[in-house]
Amino acid sequence: MPDPRRILLIGQDPILERLRASPQLAGHQFETCDGGVQALQLVRTRDIGLAVTDPTQPIGEDVALARELRAERPGIKVIVLGPAATSQDIIDAIRSHVFACYTPPFDADDIGAMAASGLEMPDWRDGIEVVSGLPHWLTLRVSCRLVSADRLVRFLTEYQTELPEADRHALITAFREMLVNAMEHGAGFDPEQVVEVTAARTERAVVYYLRDPGPGFSRTNLDHAAVSNPPDDPVHHLHRRIEKGMRPGGFGILIAQRVADELVYNEPGNQVILIKHLK
């Protein structure tokens, strides 16, 4: 089994040195190499828990390298860094069981946090399955774990690039909240359960669709959600969440309502569509 504490950094880009100094990865061991051939030689002879690819290499080449690394050491996680990514690159990365994918501007702390979450999972199973992978229509089955939610958010951040950065960040934040809600309330964070997710785009809109495995919820009984707070008490729902033993949060519907141009539920409440119009 790969050593979960050992990280392989491929290449000489400054972001890799900043990653080595990331506080999220304090106490971990690092190996370095110049390229893919050396990386393959290293994983054959040393226990590597996670590899970070050369950010100067095209995403397609790094995804191919990720497949080779996993063939040599099946338990290894690979974080792909690259100068740019197309929608097809992201689909290929998900299908190749890449752990996460980043393009500039790189944030060493963000990458370090993702790497740390991967290193904490020695029994990791991918948890993201491609059902339909097209540049304009991506449907996935996602296991109900927080790490799967964070990985999917990272992939979709790179997949959907049509919106201005501020709008895209706000929309993906709303999407994450709704995804975590589906995992928590629809599946109780049971990793054996899945949420079906579709990210689609048309000439005029970006669309997210989520379907959880639960029976749904009553939109008239949401005292644990921020959307039900009285105007003079914006954190009222947090007390109800503590009483019910729920995780901190409850802002999902409120954020989605403020960010999305349209938010539509089915009758039971276990399916939702978020629509953001392109201007």
N, C-alpha and C positions, 0 to 999 in steps of 0.2 A: 504493500500500500504506500502511495506517495507520502512523504513527510509533509504534514500540513503547515510546518513552520518555514519551509524553504521555498524561496521565490526566485525565479529565473527572469532576469531583465535582458532583453535582446536589443542590441544596438548601443549607440553612444549619445543619443539625444539628451539634452539637458533635463527634459521632463522626467527621465528615468532616475537621474540623480536626485531630483526633488522628491520623487516617489520613495526613494530609499530613505530619505529624511522624514517622511510623513509620520506624524505621531501615531496614526492608526496602525502602523506596521512596526512599531517599536518592539524589539525583542525577537524579531524574525531574522532568519538567515537569508543572505542574498548570494546568488550566483550571477555572473555576467558573461555574455558572449557577444560576438560581433554579428552573427547572422544565423540563418536557419539551419545550415549544415552543422555548425557547432552546437546549436540548440538541440538538435536530434541526437548528437553524440552524448551530450550531457544527460538527457533524460533516460538514455539507455543505461547509464552507469551510476546515476545518482537519483536519490528520491527527491523529486520536485513536486510540491503541492500545487503551485500556480505559476504560470508564465505570462509575461507581459511582452507583447510584440514590438518590433521596431516601428516607431511612429512615422518614419520617413518612407516606409514601404507602402505600396498600394494595398488597400483593404483586401482585394481579391487574393493577393499573394499571401497575406497574413492568415486569411481564412484557410487557404490550402495548407499552410504550415500548421495551423491548429489541428486540422484533421490528421496530419502525420504525427504530431506530438501525441494526440490521443490514441493513435494506433500503437505507438510505442509504449505509452503508459496511460491506460484507459481512465484512471481516476483523476488525471491532471485537469485543472481548470485553466482556461486561456482567456485573458483579456486582450482584445485586439485594439491597438491604437493605429490610426492612419491619418493621412493628410486630408482626405475627403471620402465621402461614402454616397453611393447611389442607393435607391430603394432596393434594387436587386442585390447589392452588396449586403444589406442588412438581412434580407430574406435568406441569402446563402449562409450568413453567419449564424442565424438561428437554427437553420437546418443542420449545420455542422457542429452544433452543440457548443458554440462559443459562449463563454460565461457572460461577457459584456463587451460593448463596442463603443469607442470614443473617437471623435474628431475634434480639431481645435475649435475654440480655445480649450486647452487641457487644464483641469483643476486637479492638482496632485492630491489634495485632501479628499476630493470626491472619488477619484480612482482608488486611493488608499483605502477608503471606507468600503468600496465594493470588493477590493481584494481581500480585506479582512473578513468580510462576510463569507466569501468563498472559502477561505482558509479554515473557517470554523465549522465546515461541513465535510468531514471525512467520508460520510456515507452519502454524498451528494448524488441525486438523480436529477437529470436536466429539468424536468417540470414544465417545459414549454414545447408544445408540439404544433407544427405547422399543418393546418388542414387545407388551406388555400393560400398560395403565395404568389401574388402578382404585384407589380409596382403600384397599382391603383386599388388593390383589394387584398388585404391580409387578414386571414382568419386563423386564430390560435386556440388551443386548449391549454389552460394554465393551471398548474396545481396550486392549491390554496395555502401558500406559504408566503410570508412577507418578503423573503429573499426573491421569490419568483416575481412578485409585484415590482420590486425595485429593479430587477433585471429587465422586465418587460418595459417599464417606463424608460429605461436607458435606451433600449432598442427603438422604441417608438419616437423618442426625441430625435434620433438620427433618421428615422424612416419618414417622418412628416416634416417637411421643410418649406411648405408653401406659405405659411403664415409668417409675419414679422416676428422677430425673436421674442418680444415682450408678450405678444398674443400667444405664441406657441408655448412659452413657459407657463403662462396662466392656464392654458387649455390642458396641458399635460399634467399640471398640478391637480386640476379638477378631475381629470381622468383617473389619476392615482387614488384620489380619495374615494371615488366611486368603485374602483376595483377592489380596494381594501374593504370597503363596506360589503361588497358582494362576497368576498372571502370570509369575512367575519360573521355577518348575519345570515348569509345564505349557506355557508358550509362549516361554520365554527372553526375555521382555520384547520380543517382536516386535510392533510396533504394528499389523501387518497381521493379527494373530491376535486373537481375542476370547474373553472369558470370559462365560458366560451367568450372570446373577445374578437371583434372585427374592427379593423381600422381601414376606412375607405375614403377615397376622395373623388370628387367630381370636378367639373370646371368651375363650380360655384361654391363648393362646401367641403369641409373636412368632417367626417362622421365617425363616431365611435359607438359601437354596440356592445353591450355586456349582457350575458345571461348566466345567472348563478343557479346552483342545483337545489336551492331551497324552495319553500312554498310561497315565498314572498313576504310582504309586510303591509301593515295598515298605515297609510299616510295620515291618518287622523290620530295616531298614537305614537308620536315621535318626541316624547319629552326628553329623550336622551340625545337629541340632535339639535345643533345650533339653529336650525331653521325654525324651531318652535320657541326660541327664547323670547320673552317679553322685551319690548324696546328698552326698558330701563334696567335690564339685567342680561347683558350679552354673554355671560358665562353660566347662566342658570343650569344649562344642560350638563355641565361638567360635574355638578353635585349629584345629579341623577345617575350619571355614568359610574361615579364612585360607589354609590349605593348599590348598583347592579353588578359591581365587579367587572366593569368593562374597561378596555384600554382607553388611554387619553385620546381625544379626537372628537368625532361627531360633527365635523364641519363639512362633510362631503357634499350633501345636497345643497347647502347654502352656497358653497364655492361654485358648484356646478351651475346653479341658477344664475349667479352673477357673471360667470365667464361665458357659458354657452349661449348661443342665440336661441336655441330650442333644446328643451329637455323633456323627453317623452317617455312615460312608463307604460307597460302593459297593465292589464287589470289586476293580476295578483301582486305585481310589484317586483317580480324577479327578473325582469328584462327592462333595459333602459337604453335609450338612444340619446347621445349628445351630438349636437350639430353646431358647427361654427362656420358662418358664411365667409367666403373669401371676397375681399373688396378689391 
